[in-house]
């Protein structure tokens, strides 16, 4: 349960509105991502049979050489489209979607820690929590509120360097929200998929298998599948995760009269 001691004297009703706005913005963004990603994928799929597209011979590409162009045959273009449709579009968009949710979690925690500064004392074993602040930073702060904001930002930076399981433990400890274990496990697998896309071109390795645990979708050395079903299901899980956290927080905030 959230407390009422805070450094910014924000009313619970104001925080409740901010939390709701954060959720609404993220849900809208995830829905929009799904719409334009699906449209882009379908458009590229159609391009494989588009004679006008396949007849193109030269393409301008980024280069330090002005107006740099390269050649691609019709067969080359088909292969490019096939790879994009098979996984590359979803890989790219998936990474962006996960980043949106992580940004939401950071913004949500920032607002809650400002509201109830006592929550900055939360400690999770394995997270390198902020234990001190540099004298220069302290002197440069114009107010107690600015100093607290500095500590919160440093705490959140440390948190997002921690393992996803520890991040989820911290989120639940700070917010007082108890999440279903399956949602937590699914989110951890989603993060493991994102990391594998970014750091290993979507090819599963021992790190992914360890992080994903029982929900691992590929063995070491296999490509991670990125189907329509998985992509849509992952976005739905993100929305559910965000919705459950914010709804529980808003229920707590309604009980506070400040």
HELIX and SHEET records of a PDB file:
HELIX    1   1 UNK A   12  UNK A   47  1                                  36    
HELIX    2   2 UNK A   51  UNK A   54  1                                   4    
HELIX    3   3 UNK A   74  UNK A   83  1                                  10    
HELIX    4   4 UNK A   84  UNK A   88  3                                   5    
HELIX    5   5 UNK A   89  UNK A  115  1                                  27    
HELIX    6   6 UNK A  117  UNK A  121  5                                   5    
HELIX    7   7 UNK A  135  UNK A  140  1                                   6    
HELIX    8   8 UNK A  144  UNK A  159  1                                  16    
HELIX    9   9 UNK A  164  UNK A  175  1                                  12    
HELIX   10  10 UNK A  181  UNK A  200  1                                  20    
HELIX   11  11 UNK A  206  UNK A  212  1                                   7    
HELIX   12  12 UNK A  213  UNK A  215  5                                   3    
HELIX   13  13 UNK A  228  UNK A  254  1                                  27    
SHEET    1   A 2 UNK A  58  UNK A  60  0                                        
SHEET    2   A 2 UNK A  69  UNK A  71 -1                                        
END                                                                             
